[in-house]
């Protein structure tokens, strides 16, 4: 019996997080061990990642296929992710970050979808933190999946056919391009979806997974900026590959959960972290690839690099728009600074997501 799903896990220097994730993953797979393979790609970690993996392997069920790739040098997160697609021996692939979690009822529902007659090219999570962000559940046209660009782009919320994803970049000579951005699997998946149109996307109402936390204190501005730039670049890359302007337009919609949440996050961190990374790359990409709206949003990001102006604007706007709470802006920022400092100082906290993954 051929296994159905490969779970690809790239990891680098986050042994504590990886250990907790792997332990929970086996519990969530449950009795489906013969239908799944797990591939871990250790990107030349310098902590005790390798010993964590070996200890975990000694305890997993014997019928769960596990492979480990130890890179002799750090090849970068994107090359590491893409390499996992090429290693997969199953029809479907799912990326899983070493700080992510899956819902316990996810696998039975996913396997049901993947084993129906004429299974979809991709499965995307339609519900996010209990809120339905998709237009409908079930099979949808590829254009309807555009509203979920962030949900798939944010790493762990989707599954895609392996051969279609690899073919999508190979036929367009895009492998070297996407190996230089943060979310290469986003480009691979949506190009595969596009090539398989019209109705080859299944939107699931079951949430595939959940992060440790959704609070701002677990990321730095540098992390937020690089992640957001990667999504902007991915949307532009897909549009150029299909010679259309659909993904860029969809991602910049004011109702786009992913776009707005990232803008808010970067603005908040710009107030919390004085002198943090600037947003020049983001502004240039917006102006070059996103038309008039891109210029307008570039102006917003210009504010993020000018603390005094941004602070003055937020002093007026934030109580109404961003937080809507009786807590003053100064109190809110002071609390965020303490949380960020505590999170950075505690290198073993489960909430740590500070860009060392990159």
Helices and strands as residue ranges (DSSP letters): E 5-11, H 15-29, G 33-35, E 36-42, H 49-57, E 65-70, H 77-87, E 92-95, E 100-102, H 106-114, E 122-125, E 127-128, E 131-132, E 138-140, G 144-148, H 149-153, E 158-161, H 162-170, H 175-178, H 184-195, E 201-204, E 209-211, G 216-218, H 221-242, H 246-251, H 257-272, H 280-289, H 291-304, H 307-321, H 329-345
